[in-house]
Amino acid sequence: MTAIASLREIATRNLRQSGIMIAFVAIVALFSFLHPNFLSPGNLTNIVLQYSYILILAIGMVIVIIAGHIDLSVGSLVALTGAVAATVVVREGMPWWMGVLAAIVVGLIAGLWQGFWVAFVGIPAFIVTLAGMLLFRGLTWLVLDSISLSPFGGTYYQIANGFQNGLLGGYGYDVFTLLIFGIAVVGYAVSAWRNRQGALRYQQAVEALPLFVLRIVVVGAVVMWFAYQLAQSRGLPNVLILLAILIIVYSLVTQRSVFGRHVYAIGGNLNAAQLSGVKVRKVNFAIFVNMGFLASVAGIVFSSRMNGAQPGAGEMFELDAIAACFIGGAAVTGGVGRVTGAMIGGLIMAVMSNGMQLMGVDQSVQQVTKGLVLLLAVAFDVFNKRRAAGGR
């Protein structure tokens, strides 16, 4: 198979992911051209810090969407868990880790609550989480007594605002950051090679070796360039370490575990999943418990980033997380989607927001642009499905 034929086959086989990567690169290039400081080390660091909590929510949301559900309550749950953490740390003066633990417990309880109604009572997730959105927002106002609590300070503040810098020295840049990203690139290359060899053993179509090597080199170069920009700024953000761990863990869970296969089976064909012995209720229950956990993690990160808790925190976060999933390749009907795709979708939203803010674009125009991007992404998904079905 020639390199050109291989490239054409791979692009056709995975048009949605190819298209979203091209779109991401094009958007980055556009804002780089329009604003000279867009790719500066400081601004790249700010993108990571400002949108990390949306990416954390998107990890949980894509699992919910793959199973054919939706969760409208995560923004309110971010506010509630942040409020609980602030009450424990700021108002009661307890250690920072007590605030983190309390927030996670509240998130898990909220997940248990919503999972029960969806999985065991049978109420659609849209209704349950719509009720949860109102319930958790009201509880946030009660917990905070309708006022803001700040500042956290200390270690809690460093969760989303701290950096790992200078651990291995460096002249004008942080060696530790470069080392961590270098290890990540090597891990990616090894994983890609193993996947390629596995596909060859099963006589599946793979890209030509020169294209495979080129892809590894390009990805590695882009990642190391990004690492160097961070190393020149303030080093490796703590929140990026947390996000990387979550992406790796949940990518393995969704792609390599029995639970992940069951989630895809439920979203792809519920009746077939039931006939195959999948314990649908337990899986659905676990999905919403997990979403509650990740919403609490996002709540901790967001309240740390803001150095306080506010009753109105987290508004519209659920829509940003849902948009990230659909832009990143998740299907409206369920059964399709990846954690990495949701991350790319979230980064597209983050880059667009950051770029338009740098250019001084009015907030109303930003919202219109985001809405159009989401609509076009879903329309592209529908177009691909109709073409695959032969126009039916």
C-alpha positions in Angstrom: 0.0 0.0 0.0 1.5 3.3 -1.0 1.9 6.2 1.4 -0.8 8.3 -0.4 -3.3 5.4 -0.5 -2.7 4.7 3.2 -3.2 8.3 4.1 -6.4 8.5 2.1 -7.8 5.3 3.8 -7.0 6.5 7.3 -8.5 9.9 6.7 -11.7 8.3 5.3 -11.8 5.7 8.1 -11.6 8.3 10.8 -12.8 11.5 9.2 -14.3 13.0 12.3 -11.1 12.8 14.3 -9.0 13.9 11.4 -11.2 16.9 10.8 -11.2 18.0 14.4 -7.4 17.9 14.6 -7.2 19.9 11.4 -9.7 22.4 12.8 -7.8 22.7 16.0 -4.5 23.4 14.2 -6.3 25.9 11.9 -7.8 27.8 14.9 -4.5 28.0 16.7 -2.8 29.2 13.5 -5.5 31.8 12.9 -5.2 33.4 16.4 -1.4 33.2 16.2 -1.6 35.3 13.1 -4.2 37.7 14.5 -2.5 38.3 17.9 1.3 38.2 18.4 1.1 37.2 22.0 -1.2 34.2 21.5 1.6 31.7 21.5 3.6 33.4 24.2 4.7 31.2 27.1 2.6 33.2 29.6 -0.6 32.9 27.5 -0.2 29.2 26.9 0.1 28.7 30.6 -3.0 30.8 31.2 -5.0 28.6 28.8 -4.1 25.6 30.8 -5.0 27.3 34.1 -8.2 28.9 33.0 -9.9 25.9 31.3 -8.6 22.9 33.2 -11.8 22.5 35.1 -13.9 22.4 31.9 -11.5 19.6 30.6 -12.0 17.7 33.9 -15.7 17.9 33.5 -15.5 16.9 29.9 -13.8 13.6 30.9 -16.8 12.6 32.9 -19.3 14.1 30.5 -18.0 12.1 27.5 -18.6 8.8 29.4 -22.1 10.0 30.2 -22.8 10.9 26.6 -21.3 7.6 25.3 -23.8 5.8 27.4 -26.6 7.8 25.8 -27.3 10.2 28.7 -26.7 13.8 29.5 -25.8 15.7 32.7 -27.0 19.2 33.2 -26.1 19.5 36.9 -22.3 19.6 36.8 -22.0 23.3 36.9 -24.1 23.6 40.0 -22.2 20.7 41.5 -18.9 22.5 40.9 -20.4 25.4 42.8 -21.6 23.3 45.7 -18.4 21.3 46.2 -16.4 24.5 46.0 -18.7 26.0 48.6 -18.3 23.1 50.9 -14.5 23.2 50.6 -14.6 27.0 51.4 -16.8 26.4 54.4 -14.5 23.8 55.8 -11.2 25.6 55.1 -12.1 29.3 55.2 -15.0 29.5 57.6 -14.1 26.7 60.0 -10.3 27.1 59.6 -9.6 23.3 59.0 -6.6 22.0 57.0 -6.7 22.2 53.2 -7.0 18.5 52.8 -10.2 18.4 54.9 -11.7 20.8 52.4 -10.7 18.6 49.5 -12.0 15.5 51.2 -15.3 17.1 52.1 -15.8 18.3 48.5 -15.1 14.9 47.1 -17.6 13.3 49.6 -20.3 15.7 48.6 -19.6 15.1 44.9 -19.9 11.3 45.4 -23.1 11.7 47.4 -24.6 13.8 44.6 -23.5 11.2 42.1 -25.1 8.4 44.2 -28.3 10.5 44.4 -28.6 11.1 40.7 -27.4 7.6 39.8 -30.1 6.0 41.9 -32.9 7.9 40.1 -31.6 7.3 36.7 -30.4 3.7 37.0 -32.9 2.1 39.5 -36.0 4.3 39.3 -35.7 4.8 35.5 -36.2 8.5 35.3 -34.4 10.0 32.2 -31.1 11.5 33.0 -32.2 14.8 31.4 -34.9 15.2 34.0 -32.9 14.0 37.0 -29.9 16.2 36.3 -32.2 19.2 35.5 -33.6 18.8 38.9 -30.1 18.3 40.3 -29.0 21.6 38.6 -31.7 23.5 40.6 -31.2 21.4 43.8 -27.4 21.8 44.0 -27.6 25.5 43.1 -30.0 26.1 45.9 -27.8 24.1 48.3 -24.9 26.3 47.3 -26.7 29.4 48.3 -27.6 27.8 51.6 -24.1 26.6 52.4 -22.6 30.0 51.6 -25.4 32.0 53.3 -25.7 33.8 50.0 -22.3 35.4 50.3 -18.8 34.7 48.9 -16.1 33.0 51.0 -12.4 33.8 50.4 -9.5 33.6 50.4 -8.2 30.0 50.7 -4.5 30.8 50.6 -1.8 28.3 51.4 -1.7 24.8 50.0 -5.3 24.8 48.7 -4.6 27.9 46.6 -1.6 26.1 45.1 -3.7 23.2 43.8 -4.7 25.2 40.7 -2.2 28.1 40.9 1.0 26.4 41.8 3.9 25.2 39.6 6.6 22.6 39.7 9.7 24.7 38.8 13.4 24.5 39.5 13.4 20.9 40.7 16.2 20.0 38.3 17.5 23.5 37.5 18.0 25.1 34.1 19.2 28.3 32.6 16.1 30.3 31.7 13.9 27.3 31.5 12.7 24.4 33.8 14.4 21.1 33.0 11.9 19.1 35.0 9.1 20.3 32.8 11.0 19.2 29.7 11.8 15.8 31.2 8.2 15.1 32.1 7.0 15.9 28.6 9.8 14.0 27.1 8.8 10.9 29.0 5.2 11.5 27.8 6.3 11.6 24.2 8.3 8.4 24.5 5.3 6.7 26.2 3.1 7.9 23.3 5.5 6.6 20.7 5.8 3.2 22.4 2.0 2.9 22.8 1.5 3.9 19.1 4.0 1.3 18.0 2.4 -1.5 20.1 -1.0 -0.6 18.7 0.4 -0.7 15.1 1.9 -4.1 15.7 -1.3 -5.4 17.2 -3.3 -4.2 14.2 -0.8 -5.9 11.9 -1.1 -9.2 13.7 -4.9 -9.1 13.1 -4.2 -8.1 9.4 -5.9 -4.7 9.9 -5.1 -1.7 7.7 -2.5 0.6 9.1 -0.7 3.6 7.8 2.5 3.2 5.9 5.7 3.1 8.1 7.0 6.5 6.8 3.7 8.1 7.6 3.6 6.5 11.0 7.1 7.8 11.8 6.2 11.2 10.5 3.1 11.3 12.8 5.2 10.4 15.8 7.8 13.0 15.0 5.2 15.8 14.4 3.3 15.0 17.6 6.5 14.8 19.5 7.8 18.1 18.1 4.5 19.9 18.9 4.4 18.5 22.4 8.0 19.4 23.2 7.6 22.9 21.7 4.6 23.4 24.1 6.7 22.0 27.0 9.5 24.5 26.2 7.0 27.3 26.3 5.8 26.3 29.7 9.4 25.8 30.9 10.2 29.3 29.8 7.3 30.7 31.7 6.6 29.4 35.2 7.3 25.7 34.9 4.8 22.7 35.0 1.4 23.7 36.4 0.1 21.5 39.2 -3.3 21.3 37.6 -1.7 20.0 34.3 -0.2 17.1 36.2 -3.6 16.4 37.7 -5.3 16.6 34.3 -2.7 14.4 32.7 -3.2 11.7 35.3 -7.0 11.8 34.8 -6.7 11.6 31.0 -4.4 8.6 31.2 -6.5 6.8 33.8 -9.9 7.4 32.0 -8.5 6.6 28.6 -7.4 3.2 29.9 -10.8 2.7 31.7 -12.8 3.5 28.6 -10.7 1.7 26.1 -9.2 -1.2 28.0 -11.6 -2.2 30.8 -14.8 -4.3 30.9 -16.6 -1.3 32.4 -15.6 0.8 29.4 -16.8 -1.8 26.9 -20.1 -2.0 28.7 -20.5 1.8 28.5 -20.1 1.7 24.8 -22.4 -1.3 24.5 -25.2 0.5 26.4 -24.9 3.6 24.3 -24.6 1.7 21.0 -27.5 -0.7 21.4 -29.2 -0.9 24.8 -31.3 -4.0 23.9 -28.3 -5.9 22.6 -26.3 -4.9 25.7 -29.1 -6.3 28.0 -29.3 -9.5 26.0 -25.5 -9.9 26.2 -25.6 -9.9 30.0 -24.5 -6.3 30.6 -25.7 -5.1 34.0 -27.1 -1.9 32.7 -28.4 -0.5 36.0 -25.1 -1.0 37.8 -23.2 0.6 34.9 -25.5 3.6 34.6 -25.3 4.0 38.4 -21.5 3.9 38.3 -21.4 6.5 35.4 -23.2 9.1 37.5 -21.2 8.4 40.6 -18.1 8.9 38.6 -19.5 12.2 37.1 -20.2 13.4 40.7 -16.6 12.6 41.6 -15.1 14.4 38.6 -17.4 17.4 39.2 -16.1 17.6 42.8 -12.5 17.6 41.4 -13.4 20.3 39.0 -15.1 22.2 41.9 -11.8 22.0 43.9 -9.7 23.2 41.0 -12.1 26.0 40.2 -12.4 27.3 43.7 -8.7 27.1 44.1 -8.2 29.0 40.9 -10.6 31.7 42.1 -9.2 31.6 45.6 -12.7 31.5 47.0 -16.3 30.2 46.5 -19.2 32.2 45.1 -22.9 31.3 44.9 -22.9 31.9 41.2 -19.8 29.8 40.4 -20.0 27.2 37.7 -22.8 28.8 35.6 -22.8 27.4 32.0 -20.0 25.0 32.8 -22.2 22.0 31.9 -22.8 23.5 28.5 -19.1 24.0 27.9 -18.4 20.4 28.9 -21.1 19.1 26.7 -20.0 21.2 23.8 -16.4 19.9 24.2 -17.6 16.3 24.0 -19.7 16.9 20.8 -17.0 19.0 19.1 -14.5 16.3 20.0 -16.4 13.5 18.2 -19.1 12.2 20.6 -22.3 11.2 18.9 -25.7 12.6 20.0 -27.2 9.1 19.9 -24.5 7.6 22.2 -22.1 4.8 21.6 -19.3 6.9 20.1 -16.7 9.1 21.7 -13.2 9.2 23.3 -11.7 11.0 26.2 -8.9 12.3 23.9 -11.5 13.6 21.5 -13.3 15.4 24.3 -10.0 17.0 25.3 -9.4 18.2 21.8 -12.9 19.6 21.7 -12.3 21.3 25.1 -9.1 22.8 23.8 -10.8 24.2 20.8 -13.3 26.0 23.0 -10.5 27.2 25.3 -8.4 28.5 22.4 -11.4 30.2 20.8 -12.3 31.9 24.1 -8.8 32.9 25.0 -8.0 34.2 21.4 -11.2 36.3 21.3 -10.6 37.7 24.7 -7.0 38.7 23.7 -8.5 40.5 20.6 -11.1 42.3 22.8 -14.1 40.6 21.1 -17.4 41.4 22.8 -18.8 38.7 25.1 -22.0 38.4 23.0 -20.0 37.7 19.9 -18.0 35.0 21.7 -21.2 33.2 22.7 -22.6 33.4 19.2 -19.3 32.0 17.8 -19.3 29.1 20.3 -22.9 28.3 19.5 -22.2 28.2 15.8 -19.1 25.9 16.3 -21.2 23.5 18.3 -24.0 23.4 15.8 -21.5 22.8 12.9 -19.8 20.0 14.8 -23.1 18.1 15.4 -24.2 18.8 11.8 -20.9 17.3 10.6 -21.6 14.2 12.7 -25.0 13.8 11.2 -23.6 14.3 7.7 -21.0 11.6 8.2 -23.7 9.1 9.5 -25.9 9.7 6.5 -23.0 9.3 4.1 -22.0 6.1 5.8 -25.6 4.8 5.5 -25.7 5.6 1.8 -27.8 8.7 2.1 -30.7 7.1 3.9 
